[in-house]
């Protein structure tokens, strides 16, 4: 039941609260540099959803320091936060309300436009737009049948000085796949869309399609940007040497012995088959620990993987510490980069049937973020 590791004990001492997410900003920089060294395009760092739960402003600053020339966010409010923090690089946002358009204009933020109706809403208000073409994801973006109308209308408004079309973009549907067949189809559709836009009189300065994985698998030298989201935080679907930037740590709150036959947590899903020591970790599903991982997950304490037993509760969960003699206050690594034998975010995602993205984004506000600079 216990996997004893001979690797060094992770540096989790000194936790001031019940738990914290420690973000290594040097890993963010290293991940940006990895993409800059591997692809010819410039990097747009996607820092939506509070930087995938890592903290949008610190992550954005680190990414720009490492050479990212654009930032991408989903909501307009996220763009305002970046501008308020003093970040001046170009920003693209793709979800906004009409009431936010004047503020977006004042902030100098590009907005994504998918329809003629959206375009007519933003002209003479927002100076820069990027037209989005749906090349197969079938979510947002102009349907190909409406693309000529959209580009001609945009060219008309641009000729009047009412707006500038700065970019054309699309989004991959299979961008995390090593097989780039579908992505190649989408690239060809985007190329056709760009050609039609130029025929209408538009001269976009940036064209972009690829996400983190697509940046590696898709040969698209005629695009100008790659949008790095997952890869920025070390989610490495293709094994290119990215570094996870976050580790989640806590400490044992209580320790007690139970006897064989005694159950643990709600419903007694776990019943001890021997006398053992159990320990309470004071973080739960309200903080982003996935309830579905119960019975499969583990944490690292004293270099030993301790299984999570019983149901994960709102504020806490229990681990089986066996006969290791642990004491309250001892540090616990819930997930990290795995180099010290601890579980990774990918492990927790697998245990709960989700993806690392959701795990990071789900960490609640009760978990403070602490920033550090790694030694690599």
N, C-alpha and C positions, 0 to 999 in steps of 0.2 A: 504493500500500500504506500510505502514511503520511498521516494527516489532521492537518495542522498547525493549531493553534488560536492565535488572536490574543488570547484571553482571558488574564486574570492567572494566573500560576503558582500552584497551590494551596499552602497553607502546610503542608507536610509535613516541613520540616526539623526536626531535633531528635529524631528517633525514637531512643529509647535501646536498643531491642532489634532483633530481626530484622524484626518487624512489629508493628503494634498497631491496634486498633479504637478510633477516637476518637469519643466520643459527646457530642453537643451537647445538653445538658440544656435549653437555652433552646428548642430545637426541640420537645422533649417538651411543655414548657409551652405553647408556641404552638399545638401541635396539639390539646391539651386545650381551650384557649380557643376555637379554631375551632369545635369541636363545641358548646361551651357557648353560643356566639353563634348557632348555626344551629338548635339543637333545644331544645324546652322541657324535656326530661327532664334529670335529673341524670346524671352520667357515672360509670360503673364502669370503671376502668382495668384492663385485663387484663394482668397482668405474669407470666403463667406462662412456663415454659421459660426461666427467668432473664431475664425481660423480653424475650422474643424474641431472646435472645443479647446484649442491651444492658446487662444488669445489673439484676436485679429491684429491689434496694433503692434505688439512686440514681434509677431511673426512677419507682418508686412515690412517693418523696419529691417529685420534681419534679411528678408528676401531681397529687398532693394539694395542693401549693402553688398549682397553677393552678386548683384548684377541683373536682377529682375527689372524690366523697364516698364511693365504694366502691372496693375492690380485688377482683380476681378472679384465682384461681389454679386450676390443674388438680389438683396433688398437695397433700396435707396438709403435707408437708415444706416446700413453698414458703410456705405460710401461716405456719408456725413461724418461718421465716427473717425474714419481715416483722415479726412480733411481736417477735422478739428484737432487731430493729433499732430498736424503739421506735415503730413505726407503729400507731396506735390506731384508725383508721377501720374500719368494718365490712368484713369479708372473707368472700367466698363461695368454697368449694372444692367441686369436683364429683367428685374421685377420691380415695378414702381406704380404709384398711383398718380392720377392726373394732378392731385393737390400738391404733389411733391416736385412737379416739373420746374417751377421757378427756383426752388431751392437747389435742384440738380444743376440748373443753369448757373446759378451763383457759385456753385462748388466746382464748376468746370468738369462735370462728369459726363461721359458718353452714355447714351441710353440705347438699348437694343430695340429695334422696330421690326415687326413681323407682318404687318398689314397696312393697307392704305389708310384705314381708319386711325390706326395708331400714329402713323406718320402725320396725318392732318392734325392730330392732337398736339404734337410736339413742335411743329414748324413755327418759327418766329418766337419760340420760347427757349428751347434747348439748342445750342449752336451745333453740337456734334451728335450724329447718330451712327449706329452700325446696323446695317440691314442683315437680318438672319434668314437664311434659307433652310427649309426642312429638306434634308437629303436622305431621310430614312428613319430617324428616331421617332418621328410622328408625335411630337410633344408640342413645343412652340416652334416658331419659324414659318416663313411664307410657304404655302403649298406651291410646288413648281408651276402649276397652272396659273397662279396669280403673280408669279415673279416678274414677268415682263411689265405688267401694269404697275407693280410696286416700284420697279427701278425707273420706269419712265416718269412716274409721278414724282419720285425723289429727284430725278434730274431736272424736272421742271422747277421744283421749289429751290433747288440749288442754284439754278440759273437766275432766279429772282433774288438770291442772297438771303433766303429765309432759313436755310439749313445747310450744313456740310455733311456729306456722307463720308465719314472717316474710314469706315471698315465694312467688310462683308465677312460673315462667319456662319458656321454651322456646328453641329454637335454629333459626335459619333455614337452609334447605337451599340457597337461591339468593340469599343475602344480598349477594353480590358482583356481582349482575346489576343493570344499570340498569332492566331490566324487572321491576316489582314485583308481577307477577300472582301468582306462586307465593307470594311473601311476604304478599300480601294474604289469600290463602287461609289461610295459617298464622296470621295475625293474627286472623282470624275464628274459627278453631278455639280459639285461646288465649282469646279473649273468652268463648266458650262454656264453656271449662274454668273460667275465673274465676267465671263466673256459677253454675256447678254447685258450685264450692267454697264460694261464699258461701251458697248454698242449704243446704249441709251445715252451715253455722255458722262457717265460717272467715272471718277478716277480715285478709287479708294486707296488709302496709303497703307492699310493693313488688311490682310486676309488670313483667317485662322480657322482651324478645324480640330487639330489633334489635342487630346487630353494627355495625361502622363504616360500611359502605356502606348497610346497611339503615336506619341512623339518618337518612340523607339521603333515601333513596328511599321510605321507608315512613311514611305519615302515621298515627301512633299516639299521639294526645294522651292516651289513657287508660292509657298505660304510664308508669312512674315512672323507669326507668333505661334508658340505652343502654350496651351493653357495647363499649367501644372497645379493640380489640386492634391489628389491623393499622394503623389510622389513627393510633394513638398514636405509632407509630414512623415515620410519614411514608409508609406504603404508601398511595398515593392513587389508588384504582381509579376514582374519579369526577371527578378533577380539581378538587377544591375548595380547592386551595392549601395542602395539607399539606406539611410540610418533612421530608425524610429526616433522621434524627437521627444516623446513623452514617456515617463514612467509614473505609475500610480502607486502610492505608498500609504501605509497606515501603520497602526501599532495595536498590539493586543490590549484590549480593554479589561477583560476578565479571564481568569483561568480557573478551571475546577475539574475535579475527578467525577466520572460517572461509572456506574457498574454495568456489567453485561446485562442486556435485556432492557436497559433504559433508553427511551427515545429522545430525540433532539428536534427542537423547533416545531412549528405548526404541523399538526397531523401526524407527527412521528414517522415521517417518511423514512427517516434513518433510525435504526435501532442498533445499539452497540452489540457486537458479537463477543466483546471481551471488556474487561475493565480498561479504561483509557482516560486520557486527559483531553478535555475540549477547551477551546479558546475562542473568545468573542472578538470579531473584527468589526469596529464601529462604523460601517459604511454599508449602505443597502441599495435597493432598487430606486429609492427616491434620489439617490446620488448618481445613478447610472450603472449600477452593477446589475447585469441582466439576470432576472429571476430564472430564466430558462436554463441557465448554466448550472443550477443546483444539481448535485450528484455527479457532476463530471469535472467541475473546475477544481483548481488548486491554487495555492499561494506559496510564496517562498519565505521561510523564516529559519534562521540559523543554517542556511545553505540546504535546507530540506524542503521538499514539496509536501505541503500539508493539504489533504483533500478537504474541499468544502462539503459539509455534511448537513443534511436537513434542508428545509426551504430557506431561500434567501428572503429576508424580511425587508421592510421599508427602510430601516435605519441600520441594519446589522446582519451579519451572517456568522456561522460557526464553523470552525475547522477542527479536525481531529489531529491533536498534537502527540498522540501516542504516549510514549514514556520519555520524551526528550527533556522534560524538566523546564519547560518554558515558563516565563513569568510575565505578569502584566507590564505593559510599557515596551516590550520588545518590538523592534521594527518588523514590518511585513511588507513585502513587495507583491502587489496584486498583479501588475504586469509591467514589463519593461522591454528592453531590446533583446533579452534572452541570453546575453553574454555571461551572466552570473548564474544561469540555470533557472531563472524565474520564468513564469509563463509570459507570453507575448500577447499583445492585443489581438493578433490573429488567432491565438489559441482560444482566448475568451470568445471571440466571434464564432469560431467553429463549435465551441461547447454550447453556444446559445442559438446557433442557426442563423447568424446574421453576418455582417461584414464589419471590418475594423472601423470604417467610416462612422457607422452608427454608434459604435462603442465610444469613440472619441467625442462625437457630437452630443452624446447623451449624458456626459458628465455634468452633474448639476451644480448650481451656484453655491451649495454648501461645501464644495470641494475647491479650496483656493488653488490658484495657479502660482507656482514659484518658478522664477526663471534663473537659469544658470548658464555658464559657458563651459562646455566639455573640455577635456584635455586633448582631444584629437585635433 
